[in-house]
Amino acid sequence: MQPRLTTTISILSLSTVTGITTVITGIIPQLKRTFPTVPTTLIEWLVTIANCSALITLLLNPRLTSRWGLRPIVISGLLISAIMGLIPAITTNFTVIMVSRLGLGLGVGLFSPHAISLLTHSFTGDLRARLLGYQTGLSALGNAILLGFRPADQSQLACRLLAIRATGDCCWGRGVVRTGTHCSINND
């Protein structure tokens, strides 16, 4: 039995926010003007630290998922990313922003590997192949939309979109990872 349409859309929509950590790359010059006393290398680390921390949770993800289950890990990742992503919108303290970027990466590392694995474990045949193609396109589309907007602070926009996504999935029961079966990853 194939998952419901809302579940399929929820799984695919994970791909639209997996690249959220690199969205602020385009505003590094603006960040340099905002934080003139902070060295350029530290400002550039705002992008790098999120990716490094995502790598940590990516490596720990199989253990975390086997211990707590797929659904709680994905939802936790979305919530952590949303909360940490909103922090730069309410503070101008560079250290706090750096720590929030670290947390954003940790959250992204919790849900990003499941954008593909949920499709491969939930669907079969031609539908799986088609949905994996959509996943790739949606990932690129999500990045293009987030990078295409050029507000004064692009990171705030990206973080708000991630918060909307996480809130919708968690509060309105969109079934982020509900596959109609138990929520675990086969290690076969």
Secondary structure, 3 states (H helix, E strand, C coil): CCCCHHHHHHHHHHHHHCCHHHHHHHHHHHHHHHCCCCCHHHHHHHHHHHHHHHHHHHHHHHHHHHHHCHHHHHHHHHHHHHHHHHHHHHCCCHHHHHHHHHHHHHHHHHHCCHHHHHHHHHCCHHHHHHHHHHHHHHHHHHHHHHHHCCCCCHHHHHHHHHHHHHHHHHHCCCCCCCCCCCCCCCCC
